[in-house]
Amino acid sequence: MMQEWWVGPPLQKAKYVFIEHHGAARGDLDNKDGSVFDALVKAGVLVDDNVNVVDKRGSAFYKAKVKDAHIIVRLEWE
């Protein structure tokens, strides 16, 4: 879905990335974040997910039924 919506070149610098995870209470939040960052790089949204590209990051988890699971990614860049 990210590849469909992101039409610009990959970001060389992101000021802030915030990820909201909504779903079943399984797994570790850091692993969930890692998967989302990998998807952002693969989709061409970010050139990389290292500290030279992403200045700050944050995340939150909200318990939801499996059928209502979703992820929201908020990006700030210049």
C-alpha positions as CSV (number, residue, x, y, z in Angstrom):
1,M,0.0,0.0,0.0
2,M,2.9,2.4,0.7
3,Q,4.2,1.9,-2.8
4,E,0.9,3.0,-4.2
5,W,0.6,6.1,-2.1
6,W,4.2,7.4,-2.1
7,V,4.9,9.0,-5.5
8,G,8.0,11.0,-4.7
9,P,11.6,10.0,-4.5
10,P,12.8,8.3,-1.2
11,L,13.3,10.7,1.6
12,Q,16.9,11.4,2.3
13,K,16.0,12.9,5.7
14,A,13.0,12.4,8.0
15,K,12.6,14.7,11.0
16,Y,10.2,12.4,12.8
17,V,8.5,9.0,12.2
18,F,5.7,7.9,14.4
19,I,4.1,4.4,14.1
20,E,0.7,3.4,15.6
21,H,0.1,-0.3,15.8
22,H,-3.5,-1.4,16.3
23,G,-4.0,-5.1,16.7
24,A,-3.7,-8.2,18.9
25,A,-1.4,-8.0,21.9
26,R,1.4,-10.3,20.5
27,G,5.0,-9.8,19.8
28,D,7.5,-7.0,20.7
29,L,6.9,-3.4,19.8
30,D,10.5,-3.0,18.6
31,N,10.1,-5.9,16.2
32,K,6.9,-4.5,14.9
33,D,8.6,-1.1,14.4
34,G,11.5,-2.8,12.6
35,S,9.1,-4.4,10.2
36,V,7.4,-1.1,9.4
37,F,10.8,0.6,8.8
38,D,11.9,-2.2,6.5
39,A,8.6,-1.8,4.6
40,L,9.2,2.0,4.3
41,V,12.6,1.4,2.8
42,K,11.4,-1.3,0.5
43,A,8.5,0.8,-0.7
44,G,10.9,3.7,-1.5
45,V,9.5,6.1,1.2
46,L,12.8,6.3,3.0
47,V,16.3,5.9,1.5
48,D,17.3,4.0,4.7
49,D,16.2,3.6,8.2
50,N,19.4,4.4,10.0
51,V,20.0,7.4,12.3
52,N,21.5,9.4,9.5
53,V,18.1,9.5,7.8
54,V,15.6,9.3,10.7
55,D,16.2,12.0,13.3
56,K,13.5,10.9,15.8
57,R,11.1,8.1,16.0
58,G,8.2,7.0,18.3
59,S,5.6,4.3,18.4
60,A,2.5,3.2,20.3
61,F,0.4,0.1,20.5
62,Y,-3.3,0.0,20.8
63,K,-5.1,-3.3,21.5
64,A,-7.7,-4.1,18.9
65,K,-9.5,-7.2,17.5
66,V,-7.6,-9.0,14.8
67,K,-10.2,-8.1,12.2
68,D,-9.6,-4.4,13.1
69,A,-5.8,-4.5,13.0
70,H,-4.1,-1.7,11.1
71,I,-0.9,0.5,11.2
72,I,-0.7,4.2,10.9
73,V,2.6,5.9,9.9
74,R,3.1,9.6,10.4
75,L,6.1,11.2,8.7
76,E,7.6,14.7,9.1
77,W,10.2,15.9,6.7
78,E,11.4,19.2,5.1
